[in-house]
Every structure is written in C-alpha cells, then in structure tokens.
Amino acid sequence: MPNIPPKANRNWKNCFSPFLYRNRNAIERMFCRLKDFRRVATRYDRNAANFLAAVCIAATVSYWL
C-alpha cells in the first residue's frame, strides 16, 4: 500500500501514517546507498552467494559511513 502524505491544500485527505512513511523512507534511502556501489548496481557477480556477500559488504560499509 502506498503511504504518501497528502498535499496541504487538498479538501479530502487520505489515510497517512507518519510511522509507516518514516520506515518506507529509511528503506528507500538504504537501497539508494546500495546502488552507489557499482558492483551491486550492475550485478557483476554471477553466483547468488557472491552477490549476497557483495550486498552485505556494501551495506556494512554504507552503515559505518
């Protein structure tokens, strides 16, 4: 389900949860940081285990920086 905040000038405002929006934003930022790593973005690894290892290393590096 999309959870997008409504515009301020709308008469009818749909359901919006700031908690869900905050979590969704954190996940999107994490994927954006992972895509900064060229090896992960272009999937150089042919083996799924190697790709998972590259994703884990990239996530660890992006978490520490």
C-alpha positions in Angstrom: 0.0 0.0 0.0 1.4 3.4 -0.8 1.8 5.8 2.1 2.3 9.2 0.6 1.5 12.4 2.6 -1.4 14.5 1.1 -0.9 18.0 -0.2 -1.7 20.7 2.3 -4.3 22.4 0.1 -6.5 19.2 -0.5 -10.0 19.1 0.8 -10.1 15.3 1.2 -7.0 13.9 2.9 -6.4 10.2 2.5 -5.0 8.0 5.3 -1.5 8.7 6.2 0.8 7.2 8.8 3.9 9.1 9.7 5.4 5.9 11.3 5.0 3.9 8.0 6.3 6.8 6.0 9.4 7.1 8.1 10.1 3.3 7.8 9.5 3.4 4.0 11.8 6.4 3.6 14.6 4.6 5.6 14.3 1.5 3.3 14.4 3.7 0.1 17.5 5.5 1.4 19.2 2.2 2.1 18.6 1.0 -1.4 19.8 4.3 -2.8 23.0 3.9 -0.9 23.5 0.3 -2.1 23.1 1.4 -5.7 26.0 3.8 -5.2 28.2 0.8 -5.2 28.9 -0.1 -8.9 29.4 -3.8 -8.3 26.0 -4.1 -6.6 24.2 -1.8 -9.1 25.4 -3.7 -12.2 25.4 -7.2 -10.7 28.9 -8.3 -11.8 28.6 -11.5 -9.7 27.1 -14.4 -11.5 26.7 -16.5 -8.4 23.9 -15.6 -6.0 26.0 -16.3 -2.9 28.7 -13.9 -4.2 26.2 -11.2 -5.0 24.7 -11.6 -1.5 28.2 -11.2 0.0 28.8 -8.0 -2.0 25.4 -6.6 -0.9 26.3 -7.4 2.7 29.7 -5.8 2.5 28.2 -2.7 0.7 25.5 -2.4 3.4 28.1 -2.7 6.2 30.3 0.0 4.6 27.4 2.3 4.0 26.2 1.8 7.5 29.6 2.8 9.0 30.0 5.8 6.8 
